[in-house]
Amino acid sequence: MWLNGDHLPDRDNAGKLASYLGAEIYDALDLPRPNPYLQRLSKIWENIPADKQQKLAEEAESYEVKHERSKKPSAKRKTSKS
């Protein structure tokens, strides 16, 4: 089904295939390659104390807010000539 384009594997199965066949499987299936930093963080997440998890999550969210702000067009003030 994957070869004829009827169905693509979900992320979990694509990850299993990639670990077995190599990361090129993502390219073959036209899926985005996973971020290695997120993979590392995901593996150790449960070992991180809850307060540190919260701090990391808040830090990550602050970047999202900054990124959203930078995407908005800046409002230019109109000046009236009298």
ZILIN-V892157 format. One line per field, one symbol per residue. ss: DSSP state (~ for helix, > for strand, _ for the rest). phi: phi as a letter, one per 40 degrees, with the letter a starting at -180 (. if undefined). Layout:
BEGIN
ss = ???
phi = ???
END
This chain:
BEGIN
ss = __________~~~~~~~~~~~__~~~~~_______~~~~~~~~~~~~__~~~~~~~~~~~~~~~~~~~~~~___________
phi = .cccgcabccdcccccccccbhccdccccfbccccccccccccbdcccddccdcccccccccccccccccccccccccbbcb
END
